[in-house]
Amino acid sequence: MSSLELPNRGLIIVIIEASVCLLLNIISFLGNALVCLAVYKNPKLRSTINMYIIALAVSDLLCATLEMPLASAVLILGKWDFGVPLCEIEGFVDAFVTYVTPATMGLTAFNRYMRVVKSKQYNKVFSSRKTKIWICSVWLFLASYLFVARVTGWLKFQFIPGYAVCSVAFTKSGNRNIHYCLVFIFFFALPFLAGCVSYYKVFDKICQHKLDVAPTLQNTNQTEIARISVQEISISRVLF
């Protein structure tokens, strides 16, 4: 494992860093826990699109419960003092949350595209069951990759003093280059591209919707327009 000590810092810096990290930890935990609790208490909130919001809340909760408290403790102590097993767990969670969040956001954008632009095919692609399969497939793919890569020695998790957390590290530069190329393509570039294209199409459809509705409600496209409800438009704007 690399150096377990943080760089020398003054008392004021220690207090500020630890306080900010703890505050963010509390806000993240409470906010995302309330989202999950609201969905648990109210069955009406268990819609297809809300599954993606729940997935994002759960990924943030993983960070708020398994990574951020340890980071806060490290900032207070000035070193990693929690052993190798916890470092492995924190490193896995750090990588998983970092990569799975943009991938889930890309899926969310594609969901909005299908709901607003391709509403006729929406239920075929995003039924409740298929939505769960979409999310689980992405999450399991990433978790499996990280697990296999760690077991085979392709990558490792070690304490990074500059970030005050355990994260991904490599013994060979070739492994590092291939790893970051893969995660950049599949968990950043593709979700970003999907998000840009999807929301462009969504808002283009919304603008066309307004133009069609404005002149008269007797429009021949009334049936098609009716598929885009005010609620769906509001949800799309909020998620964007």
N, C-alpha and C positions, 0 to 999 in steps of 0.2 A: 504494500500500500504506500502511496505517496506520503509526503509530509502531512502530519495530522494537526499541525499548528497553523493558526491564522496569522497573517502579517501583523506586526505590532500596530496597535491602535490606541489612541488616547481615550480616556474615560468618557468624554463627551460623545465621541464617535460610537463607542460601544453602546451607550445609553440610547442614542438616536437610532442606530441600526436595529438593536434588539426591540425597541419600542415600536418602530414602524413594522417590523416583521410580525410581532405579536398582534398588532392592531389589524393588519391585513389577514392574519390567520383567523382571528375572531370573526371579522366581517365575512370572510369567505365561508367559514363553517356555518355561521348562523344563516346567512343569505341562502346558500344552497340547501341547507337542511330544511328551511322553511318552504322552499320550492317542492322538495320531495314530500314533505308533510302535507302540503296543500293538495297535491295530487293523490296522496294516500287517503286523505279525508273526504275528498270530493270526486266520486266516480266520473262526473261530467267532464272533468279535466283530463281524463285519460284518452284523449284523442290521438290520432296518428301523429300529427305534428308535435304534440306535447311529449311524445316519446323521445324525440330528438332533444328537446329542452331538458328532459329528465336525464338523458344520457350525458349531456354536457354538465349538468349539476352533479351527477355521480362522479364524473371524472375530476371535477373541482373538489369534491368532498374527499376523494382519495388523496389529493394533494394536501388538503387542509388538515387531514387527520394523520397521515403517515409521513409527510415530507416537511411541511412548514413548522410543526412543533420542534422537530429535530434541528431544523435550521435556526430557529430562535434560540434553542439551547446552545448550539455551537457559537452563535454570535455573543452569547452571554459568557460562556466558558472560555472562548478564544481558541478552542481546539475540538477535534472529534474524539469523544471519550465513550463511545457506545458499542464498540466491538465490530467485528467483521460481519456477522449475520445481519445486524440492523443496517449496516452500510449497503449490503447486497439488496435488501428490501427497499431502502430509500432510493438507491440507484435505479432499480427496476421501475419503481413508481415514477420517478423523475422523468425517465425516458418515455415510459408509456403515456403519461399524461401530456407530455410535450408533443408527441406525435399524434395521439388519438384525437385530441381536441380539434385541430384544423381538418382532419379527415371527417369527423362527425359534422362539422360546420359545412363542409362540402356536400355531404349527404343531405343536410337540411336545405341547402340552396336548391339542390336537384329536386327535392320534394316540393318546394314552392313552385318550381318551374312546371312540374307535372300537374300540380293542383290548379294553377292559374292558366297556363298556356295549353296544356294537353289534358284538359279536365275529363274528356271521354275515356282516356286510358288510365286515369289516376288510380282507380280502385284495382286495376289489374296489376299495377306495379307496386302500389303502396297500400295494400290492405293491412289490417292490424297485424296479422301473422307475418306477412312479408316484410313489414317495417322492422319487426323484431329480428327477423333473419338478416336484413341488411345491416343493422347495428351490430348484432352478435358476430356476424362474419368479419366485419372490419376489426372489431375489438379482439376477436380470437386470432385473427391473422397476425396482428401486431404483437400480441402477447406471446404467440407461438414463436414468432421470429426472434424476439428478444430472449426467450427462454432457451431456444435451441442454440442461438448464437453464444449465449453465456455458457451453456453446458459444453459446447464444442471448443470453447476458448477463442472463438472468433472475436469476441469483445469481453470486457470485464467491467465491473463497477468498483470504483474507488473514490476516496474522498478528494475533492477538488478544493483546495484552500481558497482560491480566488472567488469561488461561488458559495462557499460555506455549506456545500451539500455533497453527497455522494452521487456520482453520475457516470455516464459512459466513458470508458477509456480504452485505449488500444496499445498492444505491444508492437504492432507492425503498422507502418504508415499506409501500406497497401490496403489493409483491412479498413482503416479509417476512411480512406478515400471512397472505397466501394460502399461502405455503410452509409456515409452521408449522401452519396449519389442516389442510393436506393430510397432513403427516407425523404430526401428532398423531392424526388420525382413523385413517389406514391403518397406521401403524407403532407406535402406542402404545395408543390407545383400543380398537381392534378386537382386537389380541392380548391386551390385559389382560382384556377382556370374555370372549374365547374361553377364556382360562386360568381365570378365575373359574368360568364355567359348566361347563367341561369337568371340572375337578377336583372341583367340587361333585357332579356326576353320578357321577364315578368313585368318590369316597369313599362316596357314598350306596349305590352298587352293592356296594362292598366290605363295608359294614356289613350290607346285606341278605344278602350271601353268607355272612357269619359266622352270622347268625341261622338261615339255612336249613341250614347244615352242622352246627351245634351239636346239635340234637335227635337226628339219626340220619343215617347215611350211606345209609340205604335210602330217602331222600327221593325223591319223584317228580320233583323238579327236578334230580336228580343230573347228568343229561347237560348241562344248561345251566350248572350250577355248575362242572362240570369244565373249562369253557372258561376260567375265571379261575384261572390257576395261581398258586402262591405266588410264583414268580419275577416274574410280571406285576404282582402286588400290590406287591412290594418295589420294583420299578423305578418304579412310579407314585409311591410315597411318596418315593423318592429325588429324582425329577425335580421333584416338587412343592416 
